[in-house]
């Protein structure tokens, strides 16, 4: 599975970078419409989301490097 870096704006709760609200693919801003699932692993936090472009994305936050990455899961929901 290949992930690409991206810029993410988040709701920051008691943990930094807690929940993604929107992200940018180049110049395109995609608003997170629905959070479908989230889970933790030792080095990453994962979020499966639907964007306002009706596509599914898997976003992950690398806790050690503080970087966001993504993988588009499908072209349309």
Order of alpha helices (4+ residues) and beta strands (2+ residues): beta-beta-beta-beta-beta-beta
